[in-house]
Amino acid sequence: MPDLQATLSFARKDFALDLDIGIPADGITALLGPSGCGKSTLLRLLAGLETPHQGHIRHGDRIWLDRAMDINLAPRHRRVGFMFQDYALFPHLSVARNIAFGLRRGVDKAACVRFWLDRLSLRPLAERKPSALSGGQRQRVALARALAAEPQVLLLDEPFSAVDFSLRQELRLMFQEAVADAGIPVVLVTHDLEDVRQVADRVGVMIDGQLRRLGPAEDVFARPGDAEVARVLGWPNTLAVQAWERDTARGAWGQVAASLDPLMRPPEVIAIHPDGPTPTSGQGLPVEVTRVTDMGGYHALLCRLADRSPLRIHLPKSSPVPRPGSSARLAIPRECVIPLRERSTAPNLTYPNPRHA
Ligand SMILES: Nc1ncnc2c1ncn2[C@@H]1O[C@H](COP(=O)(O)OP(=O)(O)OP(=O)(O)O)[C@@H](O)[C@H]1O
């Protein structure tokens, strides 16, 4: 199963992308990052729709791009299934013809179109033009078209964003089933952490045109490596530390004790894990409770710290719950306090690029 390896340097006005990425041919790799960090640009570079100033792209043994050797395969020779944010459907073609458009020579076109119409629940819409479809329906047609062409690599930009909650769940499942046996590198760009949790085997985090973290999803969520990446991954309660006094972190928000590695330079940030802090009548971090939500298995408390920064904690149903509007003190166990550097400089790529092995 050929993997995809790329080393790319690209710049346009006010933006530079510089990274090394390896995408294996099993499982789904999700790419996350703040708006404008270069996720779509990376997909366009991989597909051959943009050319890097320097770089190298290899799919299995086949070189797609090598600037030094003047090799640059045209997009059609890379056989990439691409789904853009605007879906790029042909407006004059019906749903069925849009799906049939990129089919390989020799396949039974009618059977293949029927298969994908059924798989993505599009059969009743087969003869409609894209202008007569809803946003979510267009998104499904674009996904069907990308998958039907039997691509060697699949690159998807926000493939589930335009559908409602229940259809989104269904679409994720259909998508997972559809790509499970394909044995091709699949990259999915999304802003939705739920997409990542439900479909991704690996997660890459991009910030400012760089790949700051790439690895198995569980690993990346549990160990983001630094505070910037942690925020992209939705970690709550990242607090700037103004000073350390032995093992106590202080900021305008208050102070808490942490377990510090004595060899580590004092980190600039701590994250407080939401599971663990509990209200106490003794000494603790002062908060004002602003909202309490019953989440079924636990209570979610949204609090404000001394400097008004938010703190979210989860209390087990068995624990007493402070009233909204009340002041409280929270006991924060040391193991819930995770010291983080604001930005880690060490490369943290857990899927090795053989060229650097
Ligand atoms: N066609 C273009 N011409 C000039 N600049 C562009 C163009 N497309 C994107 N950019 C700029 O390049 C940078 C990277 O954009 P890109 O679309 O890759 O980001 P992104 O991470 O995909 O963002 P989003 O999550 O908002 O889709 C941004 O600064 C953007 O403004």
The ligand as an SDF file (V2000), in Angstrom:
LIG
                    3D

 31 33  0  0  0  0  0  0  0  0999 V2000
   -5.8840   32.3320   -3.8180 N   0  0  0  0  0  0  0  0  0  0  0  0
   -5.2140   32.9540   -2.8420 C   0  0  0  0  0  0  0  0  0  0  0  0
   -4.5260   34.0880   -3.0940 N   0  0  0  0  0  0  0  0  0  0  0  0
   -3.8360   34.7100   -2.1220 C   0  0  0  0  0  0  0  0  0  0  0  0
   -3.7770   34.2810   -0.8470 N   0  0  0  0  0  0  0  0  0  0  0  0
   -4.4520   33.1830   -0.5370 C   0  0  0  0  0  0  0  0  0  0  0  0
   -5.2090   32.4420   -1.5070 C   0  0  0  0  0  0  0  0  0  0  0  0
   -5.7790   31.3760   -0.9000 N   0  0  0  0  0  0  0  0  0  0  0  0
   -5.3940   31.4450    0.3860 C   0  0  0  0  0  0  0  0  0  0  0  0
   -4.6070   32.5120    0.6110 N   0  0  0  0  0  0  0  0  0  0  0  0
   -3.9470   32.8830    1.8880 C   0  0  0  0  0  0  0  0  0  0  0  0
   -3.0340   31.8270    2.2000 O   0  0  0  0  0  0  0  0  0  0  0  0
   -3.0660   31.5270    3.5950 C   0  0  0  0  0  0  0  0  0  0  0  0
   -3.4200   30.0590    3.8150 C   0  0  0  0  0  0  0  0  0  0  0  0
   -4.7390   29.8520    3.3660 O   0  0  0  0  0  0  0  0  0  0  0  0
   -5.4710   28.4430    3.4270 P   0  0  0  0  0  0  0  0  0  0  0  0
   -6.7450   28.5920    2.6440 O   0  0  0  0  0  0  0  0  0  0  0  0
   -4.5140   27.3970    3.0060 O   0  0  0  0  0  0  0  0  0  0  0  0
   -5.7490   28.3070    4.9870 O   0  0  0  0  0  0  0  0  0  0  0  0
   -6.6850   27.2450    5.7620 P   0  0  0  0  0  0  0  0  0  0  0  0
   -5.8950   26.7680    6.9070 O   0  0  0  0  0  0  0  0  0  0  0  0
   -7.1920   26.2330    4.7990 O   0  0  0  0  0  0  0  0  0  0  0  0
   -7.8600   28.2050    6.2470 O   0  0  0  0  0  0  0  0  0  0  0  0
   -9.4190   27.8530    6.5670 P   0  0  0  0  0  0  0  0  0  0  0  0
   -9.4000   26.9390    7.7440 O   0  0  0  0  0  0  0  0  0  0  0  0
   -9.9790   29.2100    6.8970 O   0  0  0  0  0  0  0  0  0  0  0  0
  -10.0160   27.2470    5.3220 O   0  0  0  0  0  0  0  0  0  0  0  0
   -4.0410   32.5210    4.2090 C   0  0  0  0  0  0  0  0  0  0  0  0
   -3.3070   33.6010    4.7000 O   0  0  0  0  0  0  0  0  0  0  0  0
   -4.9220   32.9390    3.0490 C   0  0  0  0  0  0  0  0  0  0  0  0
   -5.4140   34.2500    3.2470 O   0  0  0  0  0  0  0  0  0  0  0  0
  1  2  1  0
  2  3  1  0
  2  7  2  0
  3  4  2  0
  4  5  1  0
  5  6  2  0
  6  7  1  0
  6 10  1  0
  7  8  1  0
  8  9  2  0
  9 10  1  0
 10 11  1  0
 11 12  1  0
 11 30  1  0
 12 13  1  0
 13 14  1  0
 13 28  1  0
 14 15  1  0
 15 16  1  0
 16 17  2  0
 16 18  1  0
 16 19  1  0
 19 20  1  0
 20 21  2  0
 20 22  1  0
 20 23  1  0
 23 24  1  0
 24 25  2  0
 24 26  1  0
 24 27  1  0
 28 29  1  0
 28 30  1  0
 30 31  1  0
M  END
$$$$
